[in-house]
Amino acid sequence: MEIEKMFYGLTRDEVPVYQYMLINNNGLISKVIPYGCAITELWVPDKNGLLEDIVLGFDTISEYENNTPYLGCIAGRYGNRIARGRFTIDGVTYQLALNEKDKSNHLHGGVKGFRDVVFKAIPMKTPYGPALRMKYLSHDGEEGYPGNLDVTVTYTLTNDNEFRIDYFATTDKPTILNLTNHTYFNLAGNCSRDILEHELMLNADYYTPVDEYLIPTGDIAPVKDFAIDFTDPRKIGERIGEYSNPPFGGYDHNFIINRKKSGINLAGILKEYTTGRVMEVYTTEPAIVLYTGNWLDIKGKGGRFYSRYSGLCLETQHCPDSPNHPNFPSTILRPGESFSSTTVYKFGII
């Protein structure tokens, strides 16, 4: 295994950012920058052994500083939406930053959020493979959140061809927390085709319906017989036009994972038959969001243009707007407790 550190660039505040390249014993390669814990590249072999990059990203630090699609980064403190940016803990109501386009909701941690901070990076060689541990102290009141939150995110490129994400956090005041990774995958490699021919299976019989602002209604409904039913494997593009996600079609849905045991469970399987690549997703989280890049409209790596459906996200997390729905699993973290979560993206060949 190998870990290499390379200078990547200076932020607008002249903070130096380095890129870390992790190489496992099988030759898989991941590249990560501690700016937003962004996964910039992930090189995985196809059925012929050809390594190709299967994640969307940028070439420069300045582009990551304007990362409106959240390519590859950690979304936090709270991934996804909180209605009107408000929640209540122990009778105290908190107002978070409103950063969606219409200023109606709080999205992915706020105006800055974890996407736009430089984590402290610690490269490590572990028995499982090369790893990068990244730490950040989010101060009390940041984006409106209560409590000093000490966060650790560890990426490991295991010798079993897994990209593993481990989260850990503690707080000194009651707060809410919902961390997720917002990487866009395209198993065709190098974004050579869109993701509509990818085949997806989600281990989820239920989802959380939303209103016109993509805020959950509080219901937990079956997916059966709807265009969002991926309990049996089928192509992403097969029924994508049947669900109108304004202002055009596309998936942006939160699914409740069928959890048959405590700890880590299978969340989904993604396949691309031309290259033969398979990605299995396992997580300790209760839910997974399928997002098909409905709003992509940006230049990416190597001058490629990323448009709608250029990549898809499989974001393991708690349900959106959980603090305002008592029937959803709680996202409250209290002093003396610790938050820990694991997600594994495992790669193979059909």
Secondary structure, DSSP 8 states (H G I E B T S, - for coil): -EEEEEEEEE-TT--EEEEEEEE-TT--EEEEETBTTEEEEEEEE-TTS-EEE-B---SSHHHHTT-TT-TT-EE-SB-SEEETTEEEETTEEEE----STTS-EEETTSSSTGGGSB-EEEEEEETTEEEEEEEEEE-TTGGG--S-EEEEEEEEE-TTSEEEEEEEEEESS-EE-B-EE---B-TTSTT-S-STT-EEEE--SEE--B-TTS-B-S--EE-TTSTT--SS-EEGGGSGGGSEETTEE--EEEEE----SSS-EEEEEEEETTTTEEEEEEESSSEEEEE--TT-EEE-GGG-EEETTS-BEEEEES-TTGGG-TTS---EE-TT--EEEEEEEEEEE-
